[in-house]
Amino acid sequence: VALLLIVGLVGITLLRDANARAGHLTELQRKTAAYRDLRQSTTEQLSAVASALTSPSAGQLDTAARQLNLARFDAERLEFVAADERELVELVRQAHAEFIGGLQAVLDLARAGRSDDARARYGTTARPLADRLDRRTNQLVHKAAAETLDAVEASRVASERSQAAIIGFAIGSVLVALVLGGALSLSIISPVRAIDRRLAEIAAGDFARHVSVVNRDELGALAAHLNEMNDELGGLYGEVEAANRNKTEFLTNMSHELRTPLNAIIGFTEVLLQRFFGDLNPKQDEYLRDVLTSGRHLLTLINDLLDLSKVEAGRMELEASRFAFPPLIESGVMMIRERAAGHGISVVVQVDPAIDELDGDERKLKQVLFNLLSNAVKFTPNGGRIEVRAKRDGAEVLVSVTDTGVGIALEDQARIFEEFQQTRAGRRQEASTGLGLTLARKFVELHGGRLWVESEPGKGSTFTFALPAGAA
C-alpha cells in the first residue's frame, strides 16, 4: 500500500509539472502569434496607405483610415498576452503609436489635396517608423522563439527525467516488493518447513524435542499445538511401548506355560490313538481325535502369537543362510500333498531352472509357503487344482500359489492380512487362526520382499510373494 501511495504521489507531481510546462508553451505560442499579427498588420497598414497615395480617392483614403483604427487592437492585445515583457511591450506600443500617428498625418495631407507632401512624408517619416516598429516587434518575436525553444528543450529533459523517475520507482518498487515478499515468504515457509520436518520425526517415533517457531500468528499457535500433541503422543507412545513389552512378556511366559501341558496332552492322545494301552471303541476314537485336533490347533495358535509378538517387538531375527530354493518348494508341497489328495485336489509345481540358491531364513520362508499352500487346500473344493510357480523376474524371485477356490472379495483383500481377520469362508474353517497370512507377510517383509493377493469371487485366488534374487 505504501509503495502504491508513493508511486501515485510521484506520478501526480510529474503530471502537474508536465501540465505547467504545457501551459507555459501555450503562453509562448500566444505571444508569438500576437507579435506576428502586429507585424502583419503593420505591413498591411503600410500597403493600404501606399495604395491610397497611388490613387488618392476618398474611398481609398477611408479604407486606409479604417485599417489604421483596427491596428490599435493588435497593439493593445500585447499588454494582455505579454504582461511579463512590460518594458519591451511599452517600447513597441510607443513605436506603434508613433507609426500610426505618422500614417495618419500622411492621410491628412492626402485628404487636403497635398499628395506630393503626403508621399514625401510617407517616405521620410512613416517608412522609418515602420522599420523601427518592425525591429521592436522582431525583438519580441525572437525572444519568444528563443523562450519556446528553451521550453521545448526543458520539456524534453523533464520528460526524460520523468521516464527515468518512473522506471526507477518501478524497478525500486519491484525490488522492494521482492524483498518484502521474500521476507514474508521466509516468515511463512521456514516455520512451515520446520513444522513439516517435526511432523516427519513424530511420524518416525521421535518425541524427544519441540519445534521452535518465533511467529506470533497462526503458525506460532500451530507450532504450540504441535508441541502439545508431541508431548501427548510421546506419553501415549511410552504407554504403548510398555504395554507391548508387557504383552510380549506375557505371551512368552504363557507360551512356555501352555506348551508343556499341551505337548503332554497331544503326546498322550497320540499314544492312546495308536492303541498302546488297548483297543478303543469308535466313540472313544472320535473323541480322542477331536482332542488331538484341538490341541494341535491351540499349539499352532500359541506359536503364531509368540512369533507375531516377536516381530512387532522387533525381536524376531532371521537365521540367514544360503540354501537351495527348489527343494524348499518341493518340501512345502510335500507337506500338503497328502491332504490335498484326500480331497481330490491336484497340485502342480513349476520352478524356473534359472532359480538355484537363495539367501534368507529357510525355515521362515518354508513357513510362508506352507501357510499359503494350507490356505489353498482349505478353500479349494474337492476335485480342484492348485498351481505353485516360481520364476525369476529381474532382481526378484516371484513365488505364486494359485487355487480354484471360492475367491476373495475386493473389500476383503486388504483386511485378510490383518491380525485375526478372516473372510466368511475362513471363519467357517475350524483350523483357521487368522494369523497365518499376517505372519507370512511379516516374514516376507523381514526379507525385504512383498506379498499380495489377486482374486475374484468364484474364480479362485493367487497369492504371490517377491523376494530379492540375491544369489539365486
C-alpha positions in Angstrom: 0.0 0.0 0.0 2.8 2.4 0.9 4.6 1.7 -2.4 1.4 2.4 -4.3 0.9 5.7 -2.5 4.5 6.8 -3.2 4.2 5.9 -6.9 0.9 7.7 -7.1 2.2 10.8 -5.5 5.3 10.8 -7.8 3.0 10.3 -10.8 0.8 13.2 -9.7 3.8 15.5 -9.2 5.2 14.6 -12.6 1.8 15.2 -14.3 1.5 18.6 -12.6 4.9 19.6 -13.8 4.2 18.5 -17.3 0.9 20.4 -17.2 2.7 23.5 -16.1 5.2 23.2 -18.9 2.4 22.7 -21.4 0.7 25.8 -20.1 3.9 27.8 -20.5 4.4 26.6 -24.1 0.8 27.7 -24.8 1.5 31.2 -23.4 4.6 31.4 -25.6 2.6 30.4 -28.7 0.0 33.0 -28.0 2.8 35.7 -27.5 4.4 34.7 -30.8 1.1 34.8 -32.6 0.3 38.2 -31.2 3.8 39.6 -32.2 3.4 38.2 -35.7 -0.1 39.6 -36.0 1.2 43.0 -35.1 4.0 42.7 -37.7 1.5 41.5 -40.3 -0.9 44.4 -39.5 2.0 46.9 -39.8 2.7 45.6 -43.3 -0.9 45.7 -44.2 -1.2 49.3 -43.0 1.8 50.4 -45.0 0.4 48.7 -48.0 -3.1 50.3 -47.5 -1.6 53.9 -47.1 0.7 53.3 -50.2 -2.3 52.2 -52.3 -4.2 55.3 -51.1 -1.3 57.6 -52.1 -1.1 56.0 -55.6 -4.8 56.9 -56.3 -5.9 59.3 -53.6 -9.6 58.9 -53.9 -12.0 59.4 -51.0 -12.8 55.6 -50.8 -9.1 54.6 -50.7 -8.3 57.1 -48.0 -11.3 56.0 -45.9 -10.2 52.3 -46.3 -6.7 53.2 -45.2 -8.1 55.1 -42.2 -10.2 52.2 -41.1 -7.2 49.9 -41.4 -5.3 52.3 -39.0 -8.1 52.2 -36.5 -8.2 48.4 -36.5 -4.4 48.2 -36.0 -4.8 49.8 -32.5 -6.4 46.5 -31.3 -3.2 44.5 -32.1 -1.1 46.9 -30.1 -3.4 46.8 -27.1 -3.6 43.0 -27.2 0.1 42.8 -26.4 -0.5 44.2 -23.0 -2.6 41.1 -22.1 -0.6 38.3 -23.8 2.8 39.6 -22.9 2.4 41.2 -19.5 5.7 39.8 -18.3 7.5 41.7 -21.1 6.3 45.1 -19.9 9.4 47.1 -20.9 9.7 45.7 -24.5 5.9 45.8 -25.0 5.9 49.5 -23.9 8.6 50.3 -26.4 6.7 48.5 -29.1 3.4 50.2 -28.2 5.1 53.7 -28.3 6.7 52.9 -31.6 3.4 51.6 -32.9 1.6 54.8 -31.7 4.2 57.0 -33.5 3.9 54.8 -36.6 0.1 55.1 -36.6 0.4 58.9 -36.0 2.8 59.2 -38.9 0.5 57.3 -41.2 -2.5 59.4 -40.0 -0.5 62.6 -40.9 0.2 61.2 -44.3 -3.5 60.5 -44.8 -4.4 64.0 -43.6 -2.1 65.6 -46.2 -3.6 63.5 -48.9 -7.1 64.5 -47.8 -6.0 68.1 -48.0 -5.0 67.5 -51.6 -1.3 67.8 -50.9 -0.4 64.4 -52.5 3.2 65.3 -53.1 3.7 66.4 -49.5 1.9 63.2 -48.3 4.2 61.0 -50.4 7.2 62.9 -49.2 6.0 62.5 -45.5 5.4 58.8 -46.2 9.0 58.2 -47.3 10.7 60.4 -44.7 8.6 59.7 -41.6 6.2 56.7 -41.9 8.6 54.4 -43.5 11.4 54.8 -40.9 8.8 54.5 -38.2 7.6 51.2 -39.7 11.2 49.9 -39.8 11.8 50.8 -36.2 8.4 49.2 -35.2 9.4 46.1 -37.2 12.8 45.9 -35.3 11.0 46.2 -32.0 8.5 43.6 -33.0 11.2 41.3 -34.2 12.9 41.5 -30.8 9.7 40.2 -29.2 9.3 37.5 -31.8 12.9 36.3 -31.5 12.8 36.4 -27.7 9.5 34.4 -27.7 11.0 31.9 -30.2 14.1 31.5 -28.0 12.0 31.0 -25.0 9.9 28.5 -26.9 13.0 26.5 -27.9 14.2 26.6 -24.3 10.8 25.5 -23.1 10.7 22.6 -25.6 14.2 21.5 -24.6 13.2 21.8 -20.9 10.1 19.7 -21.6 12.2 17.1 -23.4 14.7 16.9 -20.5 11.8 16.9 -18.0 10.1 14.1 -19.9 13.3 12.0 -19.9 13.7 12.7 -16.2 10.1 11.7 -15.6 10.5 8.5 -17.6 13.7 7.7 -15.7 12.0 8.5 -12.4 9.0 6.4 -13.2 11.2 3.5 -14.4 13.4 3.9 -11.3 10.4 3.9 -9.0 9.0 0.9 -10.8 12.3 -1.0 -10.5 12.6 0.1 -6.9 9.1 -0.9 -6.2 9.7 -4.3 -7.7 12.9 -4.8 -5.8 11.2 -3.7 -2.5 8.2 -5.9 -3.3 10.6 -8.8 -3.9 12.5 -8.1 -0.7 9.3 -7.8 1.3 7.8 -10.9 -0.5 11.0 -12.9 0.3 10.9 -11.8 3.9 7.2 -12.6 4.2 7.8 -16.0 2.4 10.6 -16.8 4.8 8.5 -15.9 7.7 5.9 -18.4 6.5 7.9 -21.1 4.6 10.6 -21.5 7.3 8.1 -22.3 10.1 6.1 -24.5 7.7 9.2 -26.5 6.8 10.2 -26.7 10.5 6.7 -28.0 11.3 6.8 -30.4 8.4 10.2 -31.8 9.5 9.0 -32.2 13.0 5.8 -34.0 11.9 8.0 -36.4 9.9 10.1 -37.0 13.0 7.0 -37.6 15.1 5.7 -40.0 12.5 9.0 -41.8 12.8 8.5 -42.1 16.6 10.8 -39.3 17.7 9.2 -37.4 20.5 12.3 -36.0 22.1 12.2 -32.4 21.1 9.9 -29.5 20.3 9.6 -27.4 17.1 10.7 -23.7 17.6 8.7 -21.1 15.8 9.0 -17.4 16.8 6.0 -16.2 14.9 3.1 -14.8 16.9 0.5 -15.6 14.4 -1.4 -18.7 13.4 1.8 -20.6 12.6 3.1 -19.9 16.1 -0.2 -21.2 17.5 0.1 -24.2 15.3 3.6 -24.9 16.4 2.5 -24.6 20.1 -0.3 -27.1 19.4 2.1 -29.4 17.6 4.4 -29.4 20.7 1.5 -30.2 22.9 0.5 -33.0 20.6 4.1 -34.2 20.6 4.1 -34.4 24.4 0.8 -36.2 24.5 1.8 -38.7 21.7 5.2 -39.2 23.5 3.4 -40.1 26.7 1.0 -42.4 24.8 3.8 -44.0 22.8 5.6 -44.7 26.1 2.5 -46.3 27.5 2.0 -48.4 24.3 5.7 -49.5 24.4 5.2 -50.5 28.0 2.0 -52.4 27.1 3.7 -54.1 24.2 6.6 -55.2 26.4 4.2 -56.5 29.0 2.2 -58.3 26.3 5.3 -59.8 24.8 6.5 -61.0 28.2 3.0 -62.3 29.0 2.8 -64.2 25.6 6.3 -65.6 26.1 5.5 -66.8 29.6 2.1 -68.1 28.6 3.5 -70.0 25.6 6.0 -71.7 27.8 3.4 -72.4 30.5 0.8 -73.7 28.0 3.0 -75.6 25.5 4.3 -78.0 28.1 0.9 -79.4 29.1 -0.3 -79.1 25.5 2.6 -81.2 24.3 1.8 -83.8 27.0 -1.9 -83.8 26.0 -1.0 -84.2 22.3 1.6 -86.9 23.1 -0.7 -89.0 25.3 -3.6 -88.6 22.9 -1.4 -89.9 20.0 -0.3 -92.8 22.2 -3.9 -93.7 23.0 -4.9 -93.5 19.3 -2.0 -95.9 18.5 -3.7 -98.5 20.8 -0.6 -98.9 23.0 -2.9 -99.3 26.0 -5.5 -101.4 24.4 -8.3 -101.1 21.9 -10.7 -98.1 21.7 -14.4 -98.2 20.8 -15.5 -95.9 17.9 -16.8 -93.2 20.3 -13.5 -93.1 22.2 -11.5 -92.9 19.0 -13.7 -90.0 17.8 -13.3 -88.0 21.0 -9.5 -88.6 21.1 -9.2 -87.4 17.5 -11.1 -84.2 18.4 -8.8 -83.7 21.4 -5.7 -84.1 19.2 -7.1 -81.8 16.5 -8.0 -79.1 19.0 -4.7 -79.5 20.9 -2.7 -79.1 17.7 -4.8 -76.1 16.7 -4.2 -74.4 20.1 -0.5 -75.2 19.9 -0.3 -73.6 16.4 -2.2 -70.5 17.7 0.2 -70.1 20.6 3.3 -70.5 18.4 1.8 -67.9 15.9 1.1 -65.5 18.7 4.6 -65.8 20.0 6.1 -65.2 16.6 3.9 -62.3 15.9 4.7 -60.6 19.2 8.4 -61.1 18.5 8.0 -59.4 15.1 6.1 -56.5 16.4 8.6 -56.0 19.2 11.5 -56.1 16.7 13.0 -59.1 18.4 12.4 -61.5 15.5 15.8 -62.3 14.0 16.4 -64.0 10.7 18.7 -67.1 10.7 20.0 -66.2 7.3 21.9 -68.8 5.2 22.4 -69.8 1.6 20.2 -72.7 0.6 18.8 -74.4 -2.5 15.4 -72.8 -3.3 13.8 -75.6 -5.5 13.9 -78.2 -2.7 12.2 -75.7 -0.4 9.3 -75.6 -2.9 9.1 -79.3 -3.1 9.3 -79.7 0.7 6.4 -77.3 1.2 4.3 -79.1 -1.5 5.0 -82.5 0.0 3.6 -81.3 3.4 0.2 -80.7 2.0 0.1 -83.1 -1.0 -1.5 -86.0 1.0 -4.1 -83.7 2.5 -4.9 -82.3 -1.0 -5.1 -85.8 -2.5 -7.6 -86.8 0.2 -9.9 -84.1 -1.3 -9.1 -85.0 -4.9 -7.1 -81.7 -5.4 -4.3 -81.9 -7.8 -1.1 -79.9 -7.1 1.1 -78.8 -10.0 4.6 -77.3 -9.5 6.6 -75.3 -12.0 10.0 -73.9 -10.9 12.2 -71.8 -13.2 15.5 -73.6 -13.9 17.2 -70.2 -13.5 16.5 -70.2 -9.8 19.1 -72.1 -7.8 20.2 -70.8 -4.4 18.8 -68.0 -2.3 20.0 -66.1 0.8 17.4 -66.0 3.6 15.9 -67.7 6.6 14.9 -71.1 5.1 12.7 -72.1 8.0 10.6 -68.9 7.9 10.3 -69.0 4.1 9.1 -72.6 4.3 6.5 -71.5 6.8 5.3 -68.7 4.5 4.9 -71.2 1.6 3.3 -73.8 3.9 0.7 -71.1 5.1 -0.2 -70.2 1.6 -0.5 -73.9 0.5 -2.5 -74.8 3.6 -5.0 -71.9 2.8 -5.2 -73.1 -0.8 -6.1 -76.6 0.3 -8.7 -75.3 2.9 -10.5 -73.1 0.4 -10.4 -75.2 -2.7 -13.4 -77.5 -3.2 -13.0 -81.2 -3.9 -11.6 -82.0 -7.3 -10.0 -78.6 -7.6 -6.5 -77.6 -8.7 -3.5 -75.8 -7.0 -0.6 -74.5 -9.0 2.7 -73.4 -7.5 5.0 -71.4 -9.7 8.5 -69.9 -9.0 10.3 -67.7 -11.5 13.0 -65.1 -11.7 11.9 -61.6 -12.7 14.8 -59.2 -12.9 16.1 -58.6 -9.4 13.4 -60.6 -7.7 12.2 -64.2 -7.3 8.4 -64.5 -7.6 6.6 -67.4 -6.0 2.8 -67.7 -6.6 0.2 -70.1 -5.2 -3.0 -70.3 -7.3 -6.1 -72.2 -6.4 -9.5 -72.7 -7.9 -11.3 -72.0 -4.7 -14.1 -69.6 -3.7 -12.1 -66.4 -4.2 -11.9 -63.3 -2.1 -14.0 -60.2 -2.5 -12.1 -56.9 -3.3 -13.1 -55.3 0.0 -11.6 -58.3 2.0 -8.3 -58.5 0.1 -6.5 -55.9 2.4 -8.3 -57.0 5.5 -7.2 -60.7 5.4 -3.6 -59.6 6.1 -4.6 -58.0 9.4 -4.4 -59.9 12.7 -7.4 -62.2 13.4 -9.2 -61.1 10.3 -10.8 -63.6 8.0 -13.3 -63.9 5.2 -16.7 -65.6 5.8 -15.2 -68.8 4.3 -12.3 -68.5 6.6 -14.5 -68.2 9.7 -16.2 -71.4 8.7 -12.8 -73.2 8.9 -12.3 -74.5 12.4 -8.5 -74.8 12.0 -8.0 -71.2 10.9 -6.4 -68.9 13.4 -6.5 -65.6 11.4 -2.7 -65.2 11.9 -1.2 -67.2 9.1 -1.3 -64.5 6.4 -0.3 -61.8 8.9 2.8 -63.8 9.8 3.5 -64.7 6.2 3.6 -61.1 5.1 5.7 -60.0 8.0 8.2 -62.8 7.4 8.4 -61.8 3.7 8.9 -58.1 4.6 11.7 -59.1 7.0 13.5 -60.4 3.9 12.9 -57.1 2.1 10.1 -58.6 0.0 6.4 -58.2 -0.7 3.3 -60.4 -0.5 0.0 -59.6 -2.2 -3.2 -61.3 -3.5 -5.1 -61.2 -6.7 -8.6 -62.7 -6.6 -12.2 -62.6 -7.7 -15.2 -64.3 -6.0 -15.8 -67.6 -7.6 -12.6 -67.5 -9.7 -10.0 -68.6 -7.2 -7.1 -66.7 -5.7 -3.4 -66.2 -6.4 -1.1 -65.3 -3.6 2.3 -64.1 -4.7 5.4 -63.1 -2.7 8.5 -61.5 -4.2 12.0 -61.9 -2.6 15.3 -60.1 -3.6 17.0 -62.5 -6.0 20.3 -62.2 -4.2 22.5 -65.2 -5.2 19.6 -67.1 -6.7 
